[in-house]
Amino acid sequence: MNFYELIMKRRSVRNFNDQPIPVELVEKLLDAANNAPSGGNIQPLSIILVQESENKEKLAEIVGNQPWVKNAPLSMVFCLDYNCVKRWAVMSGTEFKGDQAFSHFLISYADVICAAQSVVLLAESLGLGSVYVGTIQSCMDQARQLLDIPEYVLPIMVLSLGYPKSIPHTIPKLKREVIVHHEQYQVRSDEEILQAFDQKYGDFSIKAEEYLEKAFIETIEADKQGADGWTEWAVSAMTKLEIRNNAEFLFKLRYPNDVMVKMNKHLIESFKNAGFDFFLEQNS
């Protein structure tokens, strides 16, 4: 299999065997993260390895009782780390104010994700599966307490890894020509947009459980791993909210608009609790 084929067959894996990942493979994964692109090569990155059963259970609980975090042999918590950079700058007779500069944060966030995706692709080539768990961003304070994370460090992403017990079927994606623009941005017509997303998600009127397996597979996987009730909850919510199409499913149920907007205040507070403040009034 060539590299293109490997990328195209990659799927998020949530069902893992009990087989541990050999230390030498973990070290290779960490080398891949460490060698990822970084803006200015500053490398504002730390990775916390979570492998002990008790810690995996606690981590799984705070990120929404996601059983794959508990069951995976390894979870990597990718952190945006300004603690080391700021201390190094002071010891060198200067300052680093990335915690106050949103531009620095955006570059550093990209650095963290580049490192994580390097791990994902290498893991795939080594026969491992992985799944991103982004809900740690909604519980940063709890994660920082659990993992003893110091000031100026933010847990950005959990990546759970292991040898796959099962791999999901093809997950729907937009067609390539929908996301590609040549030379300048090309505004799609309403008809083109509707057609693009209809082609991606397909018929909404199929049986609810079949739809969830395609559009919200976490519910199916969670129930398979003993977290009973996810599928039942989703089907019940679809009925209660009178979900009629794919967009309503996404923005009324899976990522409810009101919940996502209200989360702004919580995220800002979590940032400030970690020493980050992009909202300071700047002197003119």
Sequence and secondary structure as in RCSB ss.txt:
>XXXX:A:sequence
MNFYELIMKRRSVRNFNDQPIPVELVEKLLDAANNAPSGGNIQPLSIILVQESENKEKLAEIVGNQPWVKNAPLS
MVFCLDYNCVKRWAVMSGTEFKGDQAFSHFLISYADVICAAQSVVLLAESLGLGSVYVGTIQSCMDQARQLLDIP
EYVLPIMVLSLGYPKSIPHTIPKLKREVIVHHEQYQVRSDEEILQAFDQKYGDFSIKAEEYLEKAFIETIEADKQ
GADGWTEWAVSAMTKLEIRNNAEFLFKLRYPNDVMVKMNKHLIESFKNAGFDFFLEQNS
>XXXX:A:secstr
  HHHHHHH  B  EE S    HHHHHHHHHHHHTS  GGG   EEEEEE SHHHHHHHHHHTT  HHHHHSSEE
EEEEEE HHHHHHHHHTTS   GGG HHHHHHHHHHHHHHHHHHHHHHHHTT EEEEEGGGGGGHHHHHHHTT  
TTEEEEEEEEEE EEE         HHHH  SSS     HHHHHHHHHHHH  TTS HHHHHHHH HHHHHHHHT
T TTHHHHHHHHHHHTT  SHHHIIIIIIS HHHHHHHHHHHHHHHHHTT  TT     
